Amino acid sequence: MPKGRVKVGIIGSGFEADIHAASFKIMPDEAEVVAVASPTSGHAEKLAGQYGIPRVFTDYRDMLKEKDLEMVTITAPNALHYQMTVDIANAGKHVVCEKPLCMTLEEADLMIDTCRKQGVLLMYAEELFFTPKYVKAKEMADQGAFGKVYMVKQCEKHFGPHAPWFWDVNQSGGGVLMDMGCHGIAFCHWFLGRPKIKNVFCQMGTYVHSDKTKGEDNSICIVEFENNAVGLIEDSWARRGGMEDRIEVYGEGGVTYADLHMGNALPTYSEYGFGYAVEKAPTTQGWTYPVFEELWNYGFPQEMHHFARCVRAKEAPQATGEDGRLVQEVLYAAYQSAGQGRKVDLPFRPQGVKRPIDLWFHPVT
């Protein structure tokens, strides 16, 4: 097995690629980014210059020919995840795939199977498994602080995503549930110890951004587990005022709340505005809540550090392709539920689905 720092390549050069590059810089002892690939003219060069990345490619397949490259992170649109994962695995590199894993369950199964056959890791980039506040809440729950936990709630809301492709359901596969509900599904399942899922009930609509997207911009999803616990997942692209990201944990013997931003922010008033407050904040004039150590508080550096250690067999992956596949199945069931107005039992595997959101538009019978 190679020694030293894991050599990493990043596919993409937008917002999420910047987070990956910054995260490896924050915790540099296990990995170093040596290459970035993006077809967008000038973007990869800009990212490389900002983070001292020595090699730049316009085609990720050329990057995969680099012999010293060991791990590749995917920050491209959802519709590209499957083919990129297969190409990376066939090149003998380990894969870190951003959420959601892909577009369909068939793609998920092929991604997992290809990586297994090629002897490489498929790691699912779910940073909520590494978010310090959320990790602490799970640690307390596992120690019995709340007794029998009967409900876990995860909430993420803002006024819309960064890049245009998110609004295009052909590239994204769905709206806010696909984009952010995948976090809450994975989180609730992980927090409760990965119990089997009984059923899913979901309500969604396009309330604010119908001029931009056919996808839903607000969703409420209820997941019932076999251990009689419930996951409540609320997501919105229609919330004014910047980002909200928080959890609530309810047990028969206690409760805890964790707000990612309010507890790591400086309540600030400014007549004039300033550079940056927090992700998705539309303005810095008036009252804002600028955060500090933002990426650390989200868990991104810890996540990438963990994945690099997995490549060196120092740790076992906490977030795998199988986690991503389960989320994909729940997304299917959630869109079907919203389309039919009823609970949908798992397992749920309809055939021939091209985009999860199609199950909202045209539920299978």
N, C-alpha and C positions, 0 to 999 in steps of 0.2 A: 504493500500500500504506500502511495506517495506520502511524504512528510512535509512539514512546514505548513504555511497558510494555504487554505483551499483557494484555487484560482477560479474566479467567478466571472461569468459573462451575463449581461443584462440585455434582454430583448425589449425594446421600447425606449422612449426618451421623454415621456410626458411626466405628469404629476406623480404617478406611482413609481416610475423608474427613478425619479429624483429621491423619493423616500427610500428606495432600496439602496441607492448609492450612498446616501447620507447615513443610513443605518449601519452599513458596513464600515464607514469611517468612524462612527461613534464607538464601535466595538471591533477594533481592527486586529485583535490578536489571533483570531481563528481563520480569517478569510480576507482576501483582497480582490477588488474588482479590476480585472485586467482588460476587459473588452466590453463594448456596447454596440448594439446594432439597431438601426432604425432607418426605415425608408424615407422618412421626412427630411428633406434637404436642410442641413445645418443644425438640426436638433441634436443629433448624436454628438457632433463636434462640440456643441455648447455644453452638454452634460459632461463630456469627457474633460473639457477644459476646466469646468467648475470643480471636479472631483479628482483630477489628476489621473484619469483613466487612459492608459497608453495606446490602446488600439480601438479603431472606429470602423464600423462596417455599415453598408447600406442594405445588405442582405444577410439575415441571420444565418442562413445556410452556409455562407462563406465563413462566418465566425465559428461555426461548429467544426470546421476543419482544423482549427487551432489545437495542436496536440496537447498542450499543457492545460487547456481548459477542462475543469472537473465538474463544475456545477453551473447551471444556467437558470436564471429567474425570468419568468414570463410576465410582462406587464402590458401585453397587447389586448385588443378587444376580445371579448368572450368567444366570438365565433372563430377565432384563430387558435385558441388554446389547444384543441385536439391535435391539429396537424403539427403544430410546433412541438408539442410534447412527444409525439411519435418520432419526429425528426431528431430531437435532442437525444431521446433514448437510443435510437438506432445509431447515433454517433458515439454512444458509450458514455454520455454525460448524465449526471444526476439532475433531476428536474425540481424546481420550485415553481409551482403554478399559482398565480393569484386567483382569488375567489371571483365568481363562482368557478368551479372546476372546468366546466365546458357548457355546451348547449343541450346535449341529450344524454340519456342513460346509456345508449349504445356507444357514444363517444367515451363516456366515463369508463365503461367496461374495457374498451379497447386500449385506452390510456394505461389503465392499471395492468392489463395483460401484457402489453408491449414492454413496459418498464420491468415487470417481473421477469419476462423472458430474456431481456437484455442485461439483467443483473444490476439495474440502477434503481435508486430511490425515487419515488414520486411523492413529493412533500407538498402539502396543501397550505397555502399561506393564509392562515387564519390567525391574525394577530391578537384576537381577544383571548386566546389561550395563554398569552404572555403579558397581557396588560396588568401592571403591578397591582392596581386596586382590585381588579377582578380576581387575580390569582390569590390575593389575600382573603377575599370573601369566600372563595372556594376552600381555602385552607381552613378557615374558621368553620365552615359548614361540615367539612370532613372530620373535624375534631368534635362535632356534636354541638356546636354553639347554639344552633337553632332547633335542635331536635329533628323531628321528621319534617323535611322540607316539602311543602306541598305546592308551592308556586315560585317560579323564577321568571322575572320580566326583564327583557332587554329592549331598549328604545334608542333609535338613531334617527335624527331628523335634521334637515336643513332645506335650502331652497333650490337644490338641484345640483347635478354633477358638473365636473370640470370640463370634460371633453365632449364634442358634438356626438361621438359615436354612441354614448350612453342613451341618447334620446331616440336612436334608430333601433327599433326592435329586431331588425334583421341582423344587426351586429351584436346587440346585447342579449337578445332572447327574451327580454321582458323589461319591466320598469323598475320601480324602487324595491319591490320584493326581491327581484333577481339581483339587484345591485347591493342592497344593504340587508334585506331580510335573511340572506344567506349567512350573515354574521350571527344574527340572533338565533337561527335554527341550530347552527353549530355550537354556539355558546351554551344554550339551554341543555342540549344533549350532553355536552362535555361536563358542565357544572354538576349535573345530576348523576354522573358516573356512567354515562352512555347506556341508559336502559333502552329496551325496545320501544318503538313508537307504535301506539295503537291507531291514532287517527289525527287528522288535520282539518281545521275549520278556518276559513279565511274570508275576509271582506276587503274589497279594494275598489278604487275608482280613480278616474282622471278628473281632478277637480280644478286645477289651476293652470296646468301646462298643456292643454289640449291643442294649442297652436304649435307646439313643438314636438309632441310625441303621441303615438297611439298607446304607449305604455301607461300603466297605473302610476300615479304620483303620490298615493297614500294607501297604506295597507295595514290591516290588523290581522294577525295570524295566531291561532291557538293550537298548540300541539299537546295532545294527551299521551302520556307515557304509561307503560305497563306497571310501573311502581306507584301509580295513582298520583303522580305529580303532573303539574301543568306548566308548559312554557307559553308565555305571552310575549309576542314579538310585534312591536309597533315601529313602523318606518314611514318616513315622509320626505318627498322632494318639494313639499308645499309649505314648509314652515319658515316664516320670516324670522330674521334676527340671528342668523348664524347657526352654528352646529350645536346640537344637543346629543349627548351620548351618555347613557346611564343604565344602571341595573338596579333591580330591587329583588331581594330574596326573603321569602316568607316561610317560616317554619312554625310548628305548634309551640315551640319554646323560644322563639326570638325572630328578629328581623334585622336586615341591614340594607343600607342604600349606598350606592357608589356613583357619584357624578364625576365623569372624567375631567370636565372643564371647570366647574365651579370650585372644586377643591384645589385646583392648580392654577388659579387665575388671580390677577390683580384688578379688583374693581376700579375702573378708571373712567374719568370724565375728561373729554378734550373738545374744545371749541374748534380746533384746527385740524385734528386728525394726525395720524402717524403711519409708519410703514406697514406693520402687520400685527394683527391681534391674535387670530386663531383661524384655523381652517374654515372656509366657507363664510367668514364674516364679510358682509357686503360693504361695510364702511368702518372707519375708525373715528368718526366724529360722534359727539355725544357720549353716552354711556357704552362702554365696551368692557370685555373681560379678557385682556391679553394673557396668554398662557406662557409658561416657561418649560423648557425641556419637553417640548410637545411630543416628539417622536418617542422619547423614552417613556412618557406617560401612556402613550398608545400601546407600547410593547414591540414596536418594529425592530429596534436594534437587538433586543433579546431573542426575537423570533429568528432573525437571520444568523445570529451567533449560534443558536441551537441547531439550525439546519446545517451549518458548516461543521459543527461537532458531530452531527449524524454521518456526514460524508467520511469523517475520520473514524467512525465506529466508536466514538466516545460517549454517545447517547443514542437512545432509540427514538425515532420520530414521534413527536406528540400529535402531529397533524398530518394525516396521510391521504393518499388518493381515495381510500375507502371512506374517510370522513367526508371528503368532497362528494363522493358518489351518493352517500346517504342524504346529504343536503340537497343534491339534485333530485332525488326521489321525493323529498318533502316539498320542494318547489313545484314539481309536477302536481302533487296532491293538492297543494295550496291554490294553484291556478284553477285546477279542476273544481275545487270547492267553491271558489269565488264565482265560477261560471254557473254552477248548479245551485248554489245557496244551501249546501248541506255538508255534513262531515264526510270526509273520504278516508277510508281505512287503508292502512299499509299492511302488506306490500302493495304497491301500486305501480304497474309498469305497462302503460299503454304503448302500442307499437306505432311507429311511423310519425312520431312527433318531431317536427323540425325546430320549433321554438317553444319553450315552456309556456309562453304567454298565449299560444294558440289554444291551449286548454281552457283559458278564460273566454276567448272569443268563441270557440266551438268545442265545448266539453265533449269528451268521448262518451258513448253510451255503453 
